[in-house]
Amino acid sequence: MSQDADYGKSGMGWAGGAYRPVGELAIPVTDMGFQLSDMCYDAVHVRNGKFFRLTDHLDRFDHSLNVRRYDRFEDSSGNLGPLTRVRVHEILNGCVARAGLKDSMITFLATRGTPAGARKDLRTATNRFMAWAVPYHGITTDEEMAGGCDLIIPETIRIPHAAVDPTVKNFGRLDFVRALYEAYDRGGDYALLLDTDGYLTEGRGWNIFVLKDGRLLSPDRGVLEGVTRKTVIEIAAKMNIEASLARITPDDIKSADEAFLSSTAGGVMPVRSVDGQSIGAGDAPGPVTQRMTDLYWALHDDPAYATPVDYAAGDAAAAE
């Protein structure tokens, strides 16, 4: 699950109507995605040649497009209109197929685009879409998967959900940047942010789960509605573990029996300590976390969750 050494240097992307190497993808500096972080994205992974929960990721991306009011994409004929999920699926498949990857992380995003004139009226911009597939990687190291990662709860709080909707996956993450430097200064690598009321929210690119007194809890607000989080809750039901979304305090996680992160990039990842305090017996991963991890990866071969990559056909619109 460690970061792949070739991340960002290999793989295949799509932008501006054509496939190209990942290193050649770019947007103009005048794009509001660059100037205002006016963008949204999603990330899905392929394991053993199959997308995992692709429909859920496309549903979430559709939600993000609607919230951001992105409905002015240019098609091959120069017409402006919504971006169809069929087209998105074709491009994602094309990126993976052309990269020849059996295990891959695929990122796809939309930006506002470049508005016309000095007023920068957002309504005049033509929205942009791009995607890229690279070798699969996780957000934690192999050592942390085996022994747990160490979290820091920083003083920096999560951007309030009333200001920026956290259910729209986006790159506007200066709160995480500041929080991570707090974590680095305190000898940690991961920051778990609180909201304005002092309850747990999430980290950069992951949700948090706390197992306490036989109940599995995850924050109920101020977070991205993670596809892996959804999967964990479904698996918990199969394990006869009560799982729910709730308000969770720092004391709750520090006194927990087990804790783990969930993310498309890594799956289920154990937590060893929070602010230097060991979780449970301090021997992460605990038995529930380990069982959850095993069941999570087993689902990747279940036809109900898996969408095979069409490596032979690639993208049907490649000649556009």
N, C-alpha and C positions, 0 to 999 in steps of 0.2 A: 504493500500500500504506500510505499515511500514515493517521494517526488521522482519522476522519471528524469534522467539526465538530459533527455532530448526534448523536454517540454519547451514549446515555443520555437523549436528549431526543426521539427519534423511534422509531418501530417499534411492535411490539405484543407484549404478554406474556399469560401465563395463570397464574392462581393462585386458589385457593379455589373452583374449579369454574367460573370465568368468565374470558373474555378482557377485558383492560383495557390502557390505555396503560402503557408501560414505567415512567413516572414515578409510577404509582399502585401498583406492586407493593410489598409489604411483608410482613414477618413480625413476630409479637409479640416484645417484648424478653424474654419468658419462654422463648422457643424456645431449645433447646440449640444450635441452629445459630448463634445470636448469642452465647450465653453461653460455650459451650465450643468453638466452631467444629466442632461435631459435625454434619458435613455432607459431601456429596460432590457433584461436578458433572461435566459434560462440556461440550464446545463443538464444534459442527460448522458447516461453512459451506456456503452455497449460491452457486454461480457459474452465471450464465446460466440461472437458473431450475431448477437441478438440485443436490440434495444431493450432496456428495462423500464417498464411503465411509461412508454412513450406517450400514450394517450393522456396520462395525468400531466406530463410536462407540457404538452401542447395545449391542454385546457388552461394551465396556469399562465402560459405565454399569451393566450387569447385574452385572458383576464387583464394581464398587464397592458396589452395593446389598447384595450378598451378604456382602462383607467387613465392611461397617458394620452388618449385620444389621437392615436396614430392610425390614420385611415387614408393616407395620401402616398401610397407606394406606387412607383412607376413600373408598369409591366413591359414586356418586350415590344409592344406596339406604341409605347409612349403614353398610354392611358393611366390616369391616376385613380386609385381605389384601394380598398382594404387588401391586406396580405392574407391569402387563404392558407389554411393549415395543410391542405394538400400540397401546395407549393413548398411550404416549409419542410414537410416530410420528405419531399423529393430532394431538396437541397441537402438536408441532413444525411440522407441515405447516400447521396452523391459524394459528399465529403468523406464519409467513412469508406465507401467502396473504392474511391480513387486513392485513398491513403493505404488501402489494403490492411486495415487494422481489425483484428479480432477482439481486442480489448481496447476501448477508447473512451476518452472524455470529449464530448461535443458541446461547444458553447455556441449559442445563437442569440443575436441581439438586434434591436431596432433603436435607431436614434431619431431625434426630431428632424435633423437635416439642417440646411442653411437657409435662413429666412431671406426674403427679398428686401433690399433697401436698408437705410441706416436705422430705421425704427426697429428692425428685427422683429417684426410682427410674426409670432410663432405660427399663426394660421396660414402664412404664405409658404412655409417650408415643405419641401418634398421629403418624406420620410425615407430613411435608408435601412437596409437589412444586410447582415453578414453573418456567416457561420464558419466554424472551423473544428476539425477533428484532430486530436493529438493522442499519443499513447496514454493509456489509462494511468491515473495517478491519484493518490489520496492526500489528504491535508495533514495527516500525521505520519510519523516515521514507522518503520518496521519495529523498532525498539519500543516505541510508544504503543503500538498495537499489542505487543507481547506483555508489556508491563504497566501500561497506563500513562496518560499525559497529565501534566501539572497546569492547573488553571490559576489565573489571578483575577480577582474582582477589583477593577480599577475605580478611581474616583470619577472618571469620565462616564457620563450617562448616555444611554441610547437616545438618538434623535427621537423626539416624541412622535407617536403614530398620528397625532392630529396634524403634524406638520408634513411628514413624509410617510405615505402609506407603506408599511413594511411588507404587505402582501404582494407588492410589486418588486420583483427581484431587480436590484439596480446597483450601479457602481458609485452612488453618492455615499461614500463610507468614511468621511473624515473623522467621525466619532470613533470608528474602529482603529483608524490610523493613530490617533492620539492615545487611545486605550492600549494599543499594542506596545507603544513606546513606554507606557507605564509598566506594562508587563515585562518588557525587556530589561528595564532599569531595576526590576525586582527579581530578576533571574528566571522569569517565565517566558513562555512562547505563545500562550493563548490567553485571551482576555474575554471574560464573561461579563457583559454589561448589565447594569441595573436600569430600571426606568425611573421616572421622576418621583415615584412613590417608594422606591427602594426594593422593588421586586425584580427577580431575574428575568432577563429577556433572552438574548442569544449571543453567539460569537460571530466572528467574520466567516460566513459560509457554513455555519452549522447551528442546529438546534441542540438543546440540552435536555437530558432525562435524568430524573432522580428516583431511585428506588428506596422507599422508606416505609417500614412497617407493613411490608407486603404489597404496597401500592406503588404503581409507576406513574410519575407525574411529569408534565412538561408545561412550560409557561403558556398561558391562555391568551396573551395579548402582547402587542409590540414586537411581533416576530414574523418571519417568513413562514408561510404554511408549507413546510417542507414535505416533499414527496417521500423521502426516507422516514420522516417523522410519522407520516400517515401509515407507512408500511410497518413501522415498529408497533404502533397502536393495534394494527390488525393482527400482528404476530402475538402480541400480548394476550389478546382474546383467545387465541388458539392454545396458549400456555396457561389459560385460566388465571391470568394475572389482571387485576383491576387496573385499568389505565385511564387516565383522564387529564384534561387540561385544567390548570389551576394557577393560582397566585402562589409563587414559591419565594421564600426569603433566603438570604445567604445562610442563615442558621439551619434552614432545612437541608440544604445540600451538604453543609459541613457535618451534619449529624446523620447523613444518609448511610444506608447499608452499601449501596452501589450507586454509581453515576456513570453516564456515558454520553458521548456526542453522537449525533446522527447527521449524515450528509451524503449526497450523491457521490462526492469525492471521498470515498473511504468506507461508507456504510455505517456500521456501529463501532464506535471507538471508545475504549475504556478510559475513565478518569481515575488517576491515582491520588491526586491531592488538590485542594483549593486553598489558596493563600498559605501554602506550606503545611496545611493540616490534612493528614491522611483521611481518605474516605473509607469507612468501614474498617475492615481488618488491614487495609493498606496493601492488599495483595491482588490488585487489579490484573486482569479482568475477573470480576466475581462470577459465581456460577450462573446467575441470570443473564448477565452481560454476555458471557461466552455462549450460552444456549441461544440467546437472541441473535448473536453474530452468525452462528451456524445455520439457523433457520432462515435468516435474511439472505444469505448467499444461495441457499438451496432453492429459493423462490425464482432465481434467475433462469432456471430451466423449466419453470411452470408456464405452459402456453397461455395461461390467463394473464401473465405479466410480461411475457416476452414477445417482441416483434422482430422477426428475422431481418437482417440486412440483406438487400438484394445486391450482392456483389457483382453478378453478371450484368444486370441492366444498368446499375449505377443510376444516375439522374436522367430521367426521360427527356428532360429539357436541356441537356448538356450543349446542344448545338445552337441554342439561342444566342 
